């Protein structure tokens, strides 16, 4: 199983987690006790991190299946306590899923860029051929004549990113 220190030492994993849970979440992971289950209150006390931040981080990690909890009920009060553990062993499958999701979006965007012809108004933005052909290739908002927009660099960048992700997925 991958340890927290090893996981956070990997720049790609650290960047993903930073986007997911923020710097306070990273602080919690760095201070998370190595063994056992802990309530959110215990974690806040042991790590010195605000209880709301601890809860937010745990729930966010839970949504990605990177943390799990066991619920116990106090027989006297009826209160429920959630005992949390980290699932470091899930980081690589979660990263793969995320990369596959991003890959699908990038492929869809690359197809859109390749299948459309674009025109630009310096004031109002970019339009597709279909959007402006019936309007005589003038901006539908301000009436300025439109210029053809060459998106070849964007298509190239999207394709390079798609290939890089495919290569990475092959390694994960």
N, C-alpha and C positions, 0 to 999 in steps of 0.2 A: 504494500500500500504506500502511496505517495504521502510523505510527511508535509506538514504546513510549510516548514522552512524551505524544503525542496520545491514545493509548488510555487511559493511566492518568489523564489529565486529565478524562475523561468519568466522572462520579460513578457512573453505573449500571454501567459496565464495571469500574471500580475496586472497587465493592461486590461484584460477581459474583466477580472474581478474588480478592478478600480472603476470601470464603467458601470458594472453591475451594482456594487455596494458602496462605492465612494471610499474616501480615505479613512473615515471612522470605521467602516466595515473592515478595511484592511487591518487597522489597528486591533480590532476585535480578533481577527484571525491570528494575528501575530501573538496575541496574549492569551488565546484560547488554551485552557489547560489540556495537556496531551492525552490524558486518559479519563474515561468516565463520562457520566451524564450530568448536566448542570441545568438548573432552572435559569430563566432569563435574569432573575434577581441575583442569583449567585454569580452569574457571569458579569453582571454590572459591578458587583462588589469586588470580585477578584481582579477584574481588568481595569477598574476605574473609569469605565466608559458609561456615559449617560444611558439609563434604562431604556428610554425610547429609541435610541440609536441601536442598542443591542437587539431590541425586539424587531425593529425595521430590518436590520441585517439578517437576523435569523429567518424571518418570514420570506425575505427575498431569496436567500439561499435555499430555503425549503421549496419555493416555487420552481427552482431549477434542479431540485433533487440533490443538492449539495449539503443539505442538513436534514436531519430527521428528528422527530421527537417521540417520546413515550409519555402518555398521559396517565397520571395517577390521581386518585380521589382520596382526599383526607376523610376518613370514616367519621370523625367527630364534627367537622364543619361542613363537609360536602364540597369544599373548594377543590377545584382541579388545579393540578400543577403539571406543567409541561417540562420534561427533562430532555434537553437537547444534546445531540452529538453531531459532529461533522462527518460528512461522507466524502473524504478526500479521494477515495477510489473512483468516484463518479466524475472527476474533473475532465478526464479525456473524452469520455462519451458525450458529456455536455458540450465541450468545445467542438466536437465533431458535428453535433446537431446544430450548433450555432453557425458554424462554417457552412454547413449544407443549406441552412436557411438563407444566409447572405448570398451564397452562390446562386440559389434560385432567383433571388431578387436581381442580382447583377446580370444574370443571363436574360431575364425578362427585359431589363432596361436596355441591354445591348441589342436585343431583337427589335425593340421599339425604335431605337436610334437608327438601326440599319434599314428598317422598313419604311421610314418616314423621311420626307424632305422638309426642311425647316427654313423659315423666314424670320427676320428679326427687325424689331423696331427699337431704336436706341433708347427710347423713353419708356416703352410699355412691355418689352420682353420678346419672347420667342413664340412663334406660332407654327403649326403644321401646315402643309400645303392644303389639306382639306379645309382647315379653318379659314384660309384667306383667298382661296381660288375664286369663290363666288363674289368676293368683295374687291376684285381687281387688284389684288396684291398691295392693298393699302391697309394700314393698321386699323382694325375694327374699333379701337378706342379713341385714337387721336387723328386718324386720317393721313398720317405720314406714309409716303411710299416705303414699302418694305424692301430689305436687301436679303439676298440668299444667305443662309447661315450654313457654313461648312462645319459639320460635326465629326469629321474624320478623326481628329485628334481625340475627341471624347470616345468614339467607338474603339479606337486603338487602346486607349487607357482602360476601358471596361474589359476588353478582351484579355489584356495583360493581367488584370486583376483576377479575372475568371480562371486563367491558366495557373496563376500563383496559388489560388485557393485549391484548385484541383490537385496541384502538386503537394500542397500541405495536407490535404485530406488523405492522400495516398500514404503519408508518413504518420498520421495520427493513429 
